[in-house]
């Protein structure tokens, strides 16, 4: 997405966002929530701010369609 100049948000990058390391300091043991852990490693946050134009949405849609085989459709697919 970076090559296509499509911005990504950095929300939910871990099961206890925004913490991304030293989980034990937050009383979290990796492995306790496998679905949340896997999702946090694969989630994509697309832009939704007021600067998103129709052209930008079309570029995002083309990128997602082109890469649809790399995207989970639901947590059951994981």
Biopython code that builds the backbone (N, CA, C, O; Angstrom):
import numpy as np
from Bio.PDB.StructureBuilder import StructureBuilder

atoms = [
    (1, "UNK", "N", (0.823, -1.177, 0.000)),
    (1, "UNK", "CA", (0.000, 0.000, 0.000)),
    (1, "UNK", "C", (0.871, 1.245, 0.000)),
    (1, "UNK", "O", (0.480, 2.277, -0.545)),
    (2, "UNK", "N", (2.033, 1.158, 0.599)),
    (2, "UNK", "CA", (2.919, 2.315, 0.608)),
    (2, "UNK", "C", (3.357, 2.691, -0.804)),
    (2, "UNK", "O", (3.427, 3.873, -1.141)),
    (3, "UNK", "N", (3.653, 1.685, -1.630)),
    (3, "UNK", "CA", (4.054, 1.959, -3.012)),
    (3, "UNK", "C", (2.946, 2.642, -3.789)),
    (3, "UNK", "O", (3.217, 3.446, -4.680)),
    (4, "UNK", "N", (1.706, 2.333, -3.462)),
    (4, "UNK", "CA", (0.542, 2.926, -4.137)),
    (4, "UNK", "C", (0.092, 4.223, -3.464)),
    (4, "UNK", "O", (-0.909, 4.823, -3.855)),
    (5, "UNK", "N", (0.849, 4.646, -2.442)),
    (5, "UNK", "CA", (0.559, 5.880, -1.707)),
    (5, "UNK", "C", (-0.845, 5.877, -1.096)),
    (5, "UNK", "O", (-1.588, 6.856, -1.164)),
    (6, "UNK", "N", (-1.165, 4.742, -0.504)),
    (6, "UNK", "CA", (-2.425, 4.610, 0.233)),
    (6, "UNK", "C", (-2.054, 4.553, 1.704)),
    (6, "UNK", "O", (-1.350, 3.644, 2.143)),
    (7, "UNK", "N", (-2.529, 5.526, 2.455)),
    (7, "UNK", "CA", (-2.160, 5.572, 3.864)),
    (7, "UNK", "C", (-2.869, 4.483, 4.668)),
    (7, "UNK", "O", (-3.980, 4.060, 4.348)),
    (8, "UNK", "N", (-2.198, 4.058, 5.701)),
    (8, "UNK", "CA", (-2.752, 3.059, 6.608)),
    (8, "UNK", "C", (-2.750, 3.631, 8.021)),
    (8, "UNK", "O", (-1.818, 4.330, 8.420)),
    (9, "UNK", "N", (-3.788, 3.330, 8.758)),
    (9, "UNK", "CA", (-3.803, 3.702, 10.161)),
    (9, "UNK", "C", (-3.004, 2.700, 10.963)),
    (9, "UNK", "O", (-2.743, 1.592, 10.493)),
    (10, "UNK", "N", (-2.619, 3.068, 12.147)),
    (10, "UNK", "CA", (-1.872, 2.134, 13.001)),
    (10, "UNK", "C", (-2.667, 1.791, 14.255)),
    (10, "UNK", "O", (-2.099, 1.638, 15.336)),
    (11, "UNK", "N", (-3.965, 1.674, 14.108)),
    (11, "UNK", "CA", (-4.824, 1.296, 15.228)),
    (11, "UNK", "C", (-4.900, -0.218, 15.325)),
    (11, "UNK", "O", (-4.815, -0.921, 14.319)),
    (12, "UNK", "N", (-5.054, -0.691, 16.497)),
    (12, "UNK", "CA", (-5.266, -2.122, 16.761)),
    (12, "UNK", "C", (-4.107, -2.985, 16.295)),
    (12, "UNK", "O", (-4.311, -4.085, 15.782)),
    (13, "UNK", "N", (-2.881, -2.483, 16.475)),
    (13, "UNK", "CA", (-1.697, -3.233, 16.047)),
    (13, "UNK", "C", (-1.287, -4.298, 17.056)),
    (13, "UNK", "O", (-0.301, -5.006, 16.850)),
    (14, "UNK", "N", (-2.028, -4.409, 18.128)),
    (14, "UNK", "CA", (-1.809, -5.472, 19.103)),
    (14, "UNK", "C", (-3.133, -5.722, 19.817)),
    (14, "UNK", "O", (-4.043, -4.895, 19.743)),
    (15, "UNK", "N", (-3.247, -6.852, 20.507)),
    (15, "UNK", "CA", (-4.499, -7.120, 21.222)),
    (15, "UNK", "C", (-4.743, -6.142, 22.370)),
    (15, "UNK", "O", (-5.869, -6.032, 22.857)),
    (16, "UNK", "N", (-3.706, -5.435, 22.806)),
    (16, "UNK", "CA", (-3.887, -4.401, 23.831)),
    (16, "UNK", "C", (-3.312, -3.073, 23.309)),
    (16, "UNK", "O", (-2.467, -2.444, 23.947)),
    (17, "UNK", "N", (-3.793, -2.681, 22.149)),
    (17, "UNK", "CA", (-3.355, -1.453, 21.491)),
    (17, "UNK", "C", (-3.353, -0.292, 22.474)),
    (17, "UNK", "O", (-4.288, -0.168, 23.265)),
    (18, "UNK", "N", (-2.346, 0.552, 22.451)),
    (18, "UNK", "CA", (-1.242, 0.653, 21.495)),
    (18, "UNK", "C", (0.026, -0.092, 21.899)),
    (18, "UNK", "O", (1.070, 0.103, 21.276)),
    (19, "UNK", "N", (-0.035, -0.922, 22.905)),
    (19, "UNK", "CA", (1.150, -1.648, 23.385)),
    (19, "UNK", "C", (1.581, -2.665, 22.334)),
    (19, "UNK", "O", (0.761, -3.444, 21.846)),
    (20, "UNK", "N", (2.880, -2.659, 21.981)),
    (20, "UNK", "CA", (3.385, -3.592, 20.967)),
    (20, "UNK", "C", (4.551, -4.447, 21.447)),
    (20, "UNK", "O", (5.049, -5.293, 20.704)),
    (21, "UNK", "N", (4.984, -4.233, 22.680)),
    (21, "UNK", "CA", (6.068, -5.059, 23.232)),
    (21, "UNK", "C", (5.978, -5.028, 24.751)),
    (21, "UNK", "O", (5.244, -4.228, 25.330)),
    (22, "UNK", "N", (6.726, -5.900, 25.373)),
    (22, "UNK", "CA", (6.735, -6.005, 26.833)),
    (22, "UNK", "C", (5.309, -6.107, 27.391)),
    (22, "UNK", "O", (4.922, -5.398, 28.320)),
    (23, "UNK", "N", (4.560, -7.011, 26.787)),
    (23, "UNK", "CA", (3.161, -7.203, 27.190)),
    (23, "UNK", "C", (3.026, -7.566, 28.668)),
    (23, "UNK", "O", (2.026, -7.244, 29.309)),
    (24, "UNK", "N", (4.047, -8.242, 29.197)),
    (24, "UNK", "CA", (3.972, -8.660, 30.594)),
    (24, "UNK", "C", (3.856, -7.469, 31.552)),
    (24, "UNK", "O", (3.307, -7.605, 32.645)),
    (25, "UNK", "N", (4.367, -6.314, 31.149)),
    (25, "UNK", "CA", (4.232, -5.117, 31.989)),
    (25, "UNK", "C", (2.773, -4.679, 32.110)),
    (25, "UNK", "O", (2.413, -3.910, 33.002)),
    (26, "UNK", "N", (1.950, -5.177, 31.206)),
    (26, "UNK", "CA", (0.527, -4.847, 31.193)),
    (26, "UNK", "C", (-0.321, -6.058, 31.598)),
    (26, "UNK", "O", (-1.526, -6.100, 31.351)),
    (27, "UNK", "N", (0.335, -7.042, 32.224)),
    (27, "UNK", "CA", (-0.328, -8.267, 32.690)),
    (27, "UNK", "C", (-1.012, -9.015, 31.547)),
    (27, "UNK", "O", (-2.082, -9.598, 31.718)),
    (28, "UNK", "N", (-0.371, -8.983, 30.383)),
    (28, "UNK", "CA", (-0.906, -9.721, 29.237)),
    (28, "UNK", "C", (0.110, -10.768, 28.824)),
    (28, "UNK", "O", (1.289, -10.460, 28.649)),
    (29, "UNK", "N", (-0.341, -12.001, 28.668)),
    (29, "UNK", "CA", (0.522, -13.087, 28.226)),
    (29, "UNK", "C", (0.139, -13.437, 26.790)),
    (29, "UNK", "O", (-1.002, -13.800, 26.504)),
    (30, "UNK", "N", (1.124, -13.320, 25.888)),
    (30, "UNK", "CA", (0.867, -13.648, 24.480)),
    (30, "UNK", "C", (0.393, -15.088, 24.407)),
    (30, "UNK", "O", (1.003, -15.980, 24.997)),
    (31, "UNK", "N", (-0.685, -15.315, 23.689)),
    (31, "UNK", "CA", (-1.278, -16.632, 23.564)),
    (31, "UNK", "C", (-2.630, -16.725, 24.260)),
    (31, "UNK", "O", (-3.378, -17.678, 24.039)),
    (32, "UNK", "N", (-2.947, -15.745, 25.095)),
    (32, "UNK", "CA", (-4.226, -15.767, 25.810)),
    (32, "UNK", "C", (-5.418, -15.517, 24.896)),
    (32, "UNK", "O", (-6.511, -16.029, 25.141)),
    (33, "UNK", "N", (-5.217, -14.751, 23.870)),
    (33, "UNK", "CA", (-6.298, -14.397, 22.948)),
    (33, "UNK", "C", (-5.823, -14.587, 21.510)),
    (33, "UNK", "O", (-5.516, -13.608, 20.830)),
    (34, "UNK", "N", (-5.760, -15.832, 21.038)),
    (34, "UNK", "CA", (-5.175, -16.102, 19.721)),
    (34, "UNK", "C", (-5.894, -15.414, 18.566)),
    (34, "UNK", "O", (-5.241, -15.003, 17.607)),
    (35, "UNK", "N", (-7.200, -15.278, 18.625)),
    (35, "UNK", "CA", (-7.913, -14.617, 17.533)),
    (35, "UNK", "C", (-7.534, -13.140, 17.490)),
    (35, "UNK", "O", (-7.206, -12.618, 16.425)),
    (36, "UNK", "N", (-7.574, -12.467, 18.627)),
    (36, "UNK", "CA", (-7.202, -11.050, 18.678)),
    (36, "UNK", "C", (-5.748, -10.844, 18.269)),
    (36, "UNK", "O", (-5.419, -9.863, 17.602)),
    (37, "UNK", "N", (-4.888, -11.761, 18.665)),
    (37, "UNK", "CA", (-3.472, -11.652, 18.315)),
    (37, "UNK", "C", (-3.267, -11.778, 16.810)),
    (37, "UNK", "O", (-2.529, -10.996, 16.210)),
    (38, "UNK", "N", (-3.919, -12.760, 16.207)),
    (38, "UNK", "CA", (-3.761, -12.937, 14.767)),
    (38, "UNK", "C", (-4.377, -11.772, 14.002)),
    (38, "UNK", "O", (-3.795, -11.279, 13.036)),
    (39, "UNK", "N", (-5.543, -11.340, 14.431)),
    (39, "UNK", "CA", (-6.178, -10.195, 13.774)),
    (39, "UNK", "C", (-5.311, -8.954, 13.869)),
    (39, "UNK", "O", (-5.176, -8.217, 12.892)),
    (40, "UNK", "N", (-4.725, -8.714, 15.023)),
    (40, "UNK", "CA", (-3.911, -7.511, 15.192)),
    (40, "UNK", "C", (-2.674, -7.539, 14.302)),
    (40, "UNK", "O", (-2.134, -6.485, 13.963)),
    (41, "UNK", "N", (-2.222, -8.719, 13.923)),
    (41, "UNK", "CA", (-1.073, -8.828, 13.023)),
    (41, "UNK", "C", (-1.462, -8.684, 11.557)),
    (41, "UNK", "O", (-0.594, -8.527, 10.698)),
    (42, "UNK", "N", (-2.768, -8.737, 11.263)),
    (42, "UNK", "CA", (-3.217, -8.705, 9.880)),
    (42, "UNK", "C", (-4.191, -7.582, 9.548)),
    (42, "UNK", "O", (-4.544, -7.400, 8.382)),
    (43, "UNK", "N", (-4.624, -6.842, 10.531)),
    (43, "UNK", "CA", (-5.656, -5.836, 10.304)),
    (43, "UNK", "C", (-5.118, -4.670, 9.477)),
    (43, "UNK", "O", (-3.955, -4.285, 9.594)),
    (44, "UNK", "N", (-5.984, -4.127, 8.650)),
    (44, "UNK", "CA", (-5.649, -2.959, 7.835)),
    (44, "UNK", "C", (-6.654, -1.869, 8.166)),
    (44, "UNK", "O", (-7.864, -2.089, 8.121)),
    (45, "UNK", "N", (-6.142, -0.699, 8.497)),
    (45, "UNK", "CA", (-6.995, 0.444, 8.791)),
    (45, "UNK", "C", (-6.916, 1.416, 7.634)),
    (45, "UNK", "O", (-5.870, 2.015, 7.383)),
    (46, "UNK", "N", (-8.008, 1.568, 6.940)),
    (46, "UNK", "CA", (-8.056, 2.445, 5.775)),
    (46, "UNK", "C", (-8.445, 3.856, 6.186)),
    (46, "UNK", "O", (-9.114, 4.043, 7.202)),
    (47, "UNK", "N", (-8.034, 4.851, 5.408)),
    (47, "UNK", "CA", (-8.348, 6.238, 5.750)),
    (47, "UNK", "C", (-9.840, 6.531, 5.615)),
    (47, "UNK", "O", (-10.499, 6.061, 4.687)),
    (48, "UNK", "N", (-10.352, 7.309, 6.549)),
    (48, "UNK", "CA", (-11.764, 7.701, 6.523)),
    (48, "UNK", "C", (-11.935, 9.193, 6.817)),
    (48, "UNK", "O", (-13.048, 9.646, 7.083)),
    (49, "UNK", "N", (-10.858, 9.945, 6.772)),
    (49, "UNK", "CA", (-10.917, 11.366, 7.107)),
    (49, "UNK", "C", (-11.521, 12.197, 5.973)),
    (49, "UNK", "O", (-11.795, 11.673, 4.893)),
    (50, "UNK", "N", (-11.722, 13.470, 6.218)),
    (50, "UNK", "CA", (-12.412, 14.344, 5.259)),
    (50, "UNK", "C", (-11.617, 14.615, 3.988)),
    (50, "UNK", "O", (-12.176, 15.131, 3.020)),
    (51, "UNK", "N", (-10.342, 14.285, 3.963)),
    (51, "UNK", "CA", (-9.517, 14.495, 2.766)),
    (51, "UNK", "C", (-9.581, 13.327, 1.782)),
    (51, "UNK", "O", (-8.929, 13.364, 0.738)),
    (52, "UNK", "N", (-10.344, 12.309, 2.097)),
    (52, "UNK", "CA", (-10.479, 11.159, 1.208)),
    (52, "UNK", "C", (-11.430, 11.541, 0.073)),
    (52, "UNK", "O", (-12.606, 11.830, 0.297)),
    (53, "UNK", "N", (-10.900, 11.536, -1.135)),
    (53, "UNK", "CA", (-11.692, 11.903, -2.309)),
    (53, "UNK", "C", (-12.249, 10.654, -2.987)),
    (53, "UNK", "O", (-11.865, 9.530, -2.663)),
    (54, "UNK", "N", (-13.144, 10.869, -3.916)),
    (54, "UNK", "CA", (-13.700, 9.742, -4.668)),
    (54, "UNK", "C", (-12.606, 9.019, -5.450)),
    (54, "UNK", "O", (-12.620, 7.793, -5.555)),
    (55, "UNK", "N", (-11.663, 9.779, -5.997)),
    (55, "UNK", "CA", (-10.537, 9.187, -6.718)),
    (55, "UNK", "C", (-9.701, 8.315, -5.782)),
    (55, "UNK", "O", (-9.274, 7.220, -6.151)),
    (56, "UNK", "N", (-9.477, 8.813, -4.576)),
    (56, "UNK", "CA", (-8.707, 8.052, -3.587)),
    (56, "UNK", "C", (-9.433, 6.752, -3.233)),
    (56, "UNK", "O", (-8.803, 5.698, -3.133)),
    (57, "UNK", "N", (-10.731, 6.821, -3.047)),
    (57, "UNK", "CA", (-11.519, 5.621, -2.740)),
    (57, "UNK", "C", (-11.405, 4.620, -3.876)),
    (57, "UNK", "O", (-11.291, 3.420, -3.626)),
    (58, "UNK", "N", (-11.433, 5.081, -5.110)),
    (58, "UNK", "CA", (-11.303, 4.189, -6.265)),
    (58, "UNK", "C", (-9.932, 3.524, -6.285)),
    (58, "UNK", "O", (-9.827, 2.341, -6.610)),
    (59, "UNK", "N", (-8.876, 4.265, -5.941)),
    (59, "UNK", "CA", (-7.526, 3.684, -5.885)),
    (59, "UNK", "C", (-7.451, 2.609, -4.800)),
    (59, "UNK", "O", (-6.860, 1.549, -5.005)),
    (60, "UNK", "N", (-8.050, 2.892, -3.656)),
    (60, "UNK", "CA", (-8.068, 1.910, -2.569)),
    (60, "UNK", "C", (-8.826, 0.659, -3.011)),
    (60, "UNK", "O", (-8.373, -0.462, -2.780)),
    (61, "UNK", "N", (-9.973, 0.855, -3.644)),
    (61, "UNK", "CA", (-10.789, -0.282, -4.100)),
    (61, "UNK", "C", (-10.024, -1.129, -5.109)),
    (61, "UNK", "O", (-10.063, -2.357, -5.038)),
    (62, "UNK", "N", (-9.331, -0.490, -6.045)),
    (62, "UNK", "CA", (-8.538, -1.241, -7.035)),
    (62, "UNK", "C", (-7.450, -2.058, -6.339)),
    (62, "UNK", "O", (-7.221, -3.218, -6.682)),
    (63, "UNK", "N", (-6.778, -1.446, -5.355)),
    (63, "UNK", "CA", (-5.728, -2.150, -4.631)),
    (63, "UNK", "C", (-6.299, -3.363, -3.897)),
    (63, "UNK", "O", (-5.735, -4.455, -3.958)),
    (64, "UNK", "N", (-7.413, -3.166, -3.208)),
    (64, "UNK", "CA", (-8.023, -4.265, -2.460)),
    (64, "UNK", "C", (-8.491, -5.388, -3.383)),
    (64, "UNK", "O", (-8.314, -6.564, -3.067)),
    (65, "UNK", "N", (-9.084, -5.034, -4.515)),
    (65, "UNK", "CA", (-9.515, -6.056, -5.472)),
    (65, "UNK", "C", (-8.326, -6.835, -6.006)),
    (65, "UNK", "O", (-8.382, -8.060, -6.121)),
    (66, "UNK", "N", (-7.253, -6.133, -6.332)),
    (66, "UNK", "CA", (-6.060, -6.784, -6.874)),
    (66, "UNK", "C", (-5.440, -7.740, -5.857)),
    (66, "UNK", "O", (-4.864, -8.761, -6.232)),
    (67, "UNK", "N", (-5.559, -7.410, -4.573)),
    (67, "UNK", "CA", (-4.925, -8.197, -3.518)),
    (67, "UNK", "C", (-5.910, -8.984, -2.680)),
    (67, "UNK", "O", (-5.589, -9.380, -1.560)),
    (68, "UNK", "N", (-7.106, -9.218, -3.202)),
    (68, "UNK", "CA", (-8.163, -9.857, -2.412)),
    (68, "UNK", "C", (-7.803, -11.245, -1.912)),
    (68, "UNK", "O", (-8.329, -11.678, -0.887)),
    (69, "UNK", "N", (-6.926, -11.951, -2.601)),
    (69, "UNK", "CA", (-6.533, -13.294, -2.144)),
    (69, "UNK", "C", (-5.664, -13.257, -0.894)),
    (69, "UNK", "O", (-5.469, -14.284, -0.243)),
    (70, "UNK", "N", (-5.140, -12.082, -0.555)),
    (70, "UNK", "CA", (-4.301, -11.920, 0.632)),
    (70, "UNK", "C", (-5.090, -11.390, 1.825)),
    (70, "UNK", "O", (-4.521, -11.165, 2.893)),
    (71, "UNK", "N", (-6.386, -11.190, 1.653)),
    (71, "UNK", "CA", (-7.215, -10.568, 2.685)),
    (71, "UNK", "C", (-8.188, -11.586, 3.252)),
    (71, "UNK", "O", (-8.859, -12.300, 2.507)),
    (72, "UNK", "N", (-8.262, -11.647, 4.572)),
    (72, "UNK", "CA", (-9.243, -12.518, 5.224)),
    (72, "UNK", "C", (-10.628, -11.904, 5.079)),
    (72, "UNK", "O", (-10.797, -10.696, 5.245)),
    (73, "UNK", "N", (-11.599, -12.720, 4.775)),
    (73, "UNK", "CA", (-12.970, -12.254, 4.684)),
    (73, "UNK", "C", (-13.684, -12.306, 6.020)),
    (73, "UNK", "O", (-14.663, -11.594, 6.241)),
    (74, "UNK", "N", (-13.185, -13.160, 6.915)),
    (74, "UNK", "CA", (-13.779, -13.285, 8.244)),
    (74, "UNK", "C", (-12.755, -13.962, 9.152)),
    (74, "UNK", "O", (-11.748, -14.494, 8.685)),
    (75, "UNK", "N", (-13.024, -13.934, 10.440)),
    (75, "UNK", "CA", (-12.066, -14.549, 11.358)),
    (75, "UNK", "C", (-12.060, -16.071, 11.199)),
    (75, "UNK", "O", (-11.087, -16.725, 11.576)),
    (76, "UNK", "N", (-13.138, -16.644, 10.645)),
    (76, "UNK", "CA", (-13.158, -18.089, 10.426)),
    (76, "UNK", "C", (-12.111, -18.518, 9.405)),
    (76, "UNK", "O", (-11.635, -19.652, 9.454)),
    (77, "UNK", "N", (-11.744, -17.634, 8.482)),
    (77, "UNK", "CA", (-10.760, -17.977, 7.453)),
    (77, "UNK", "C", (-9.349, -18.058, 7.990)),
    (77, "UNK", "O", (-8.458, -18.590, 7.328)),
    (78, "UNK", "N", (-9.138, -17.534, 9.191)),
    (78, "UNK", "CA", (-7.799, -17.522, 9.752)),
    (78, "UNK", "C", (-7.418, -18.937, 10.119)),
    (78, "UNK", "O", (-6.317, -19.171, 10.616)),
]
sb = StructureBuilder()
sb.init_structure("model")
sb.init_model(0)
sb.init_chain("A")
sb.init_seg("    ")
for serial, (resi, resn, name, xyz) in enumerate(atoms, 1):
    if name == "N":
        sb.init_residue(resn, " ", resi, " ")
    sb.init_atom(name, np.array(xyz, "f"), 0.0, 1.0, " ", f" {name:<3s}", serial, name[0])
structure = sb.get_structure()
